[in-house]
Amino acid sequence: RLSEYLCVSTTDFSQEKKMAPKGWNSNRAWLQGTGIKLFEGFFKANPAEQAKFKKFPDTPSAQLHTLPAVRRQALDTMCFLDEMFCGDTVAMFDQKVTDHATWGVYTNSFNKMLDFMPGFFAANGGDQGEWSALCGKLKASLP
C-alpha cells in the first residue's frame, strides 16, 4: 500500500530548511532510496547495530532493500531528518534519542550513526563539511 510509505508530517514544508546540508532533497523517492542505502552502509560498518531492529535483525545487507519494514524504517528516518531541518533541529533530535531508549537504542548507537553520516552523505552528493558540522552539533547535544 502506497500510504504505508508516505510521511505524516506536522511541519510546514513551505518553510526554508534552515539546517539542510547541500545536496539534500525532499523528494520522497530520493529520501527512501537514500535511506535504504544509509542503513545498508551503516549495518555493514556496524553489524551489531542491525540486531536492534527487531523486524530485520539478521537479514543480509544485499536483501535489506527487499523488505517492507526496511523501506518503512528508511523513509521514516529520512522524513524525520527532513522535518528536523525545518524546525528546532537539536530539540527534535534530543527527543528522538530519548524516545529510542525504550527500544534499547542509546546514545552510543546515535554516536555511531552520526559518525557514519558525513562520509555517507558526502559519497552521495552532499558536502562532508556541512554534514560533519551538523552531526557534530547533534553529538554535542547528546546526554
Secondary structure, DSSP 8 states (H G I E B T S, - for coil): -GGGGS----S-TTS--TT--TT----HHHHHHHHHHHHHHHHHH-HHHHTT-TTSTT--GGGGGG-HHHHHHHHHHHHHHHHHTTS-HHHHHHHHHHHHGGGT--HHHHHHHHHHHHHHHHHTTS-HHHHHHHHHHHHHH--
